[in-house]
């Protein structure tokens, strides 16, 4: 139960980083494809924060060197592709349905919650396991 609580807290932290990063991006860049640029920037910042927290505090995974860390990060990112599609779909769906920043971010939060639940199961099974 404690692990689930920690994971939820870290997912919330990464979600806040993601949404705040998106908001910052929309304030800085208002050009063509501004919405996609902001979602991409939020996704990247949230991914980096979540990877660090998951690796260290959820899975207690120590890498032997930078090469292994890079390989694990790539695998972690690949596992996140399907969950990112859920997140982006929810956020963009809310944007196109409601057309407001608040509802777009609500869709993003809902999508991130669903995605993080799936991501934990994928990471536990495929990413943070020792290979012999």
Secondary structure as GFF3:
##gff-version 3
##sequence-region A 1 132
A	DSSP	alpha_helix	2	28	.	.	.	ID=ss1
A	DSSP	alpha_helix	34	53	.	.	.	ID=ss2
A	DSSP	pi_helix	54	58	.	.	.	ID=ss3
A	DSSP	alpha_helix	66	98	.	.	.	ID=ss4
A	DSSP	alpha_helix	101	122	.	.	.	ID=ss5
A	DSSP	pi_helix	123	127	.	.	.	ID=ss6
###
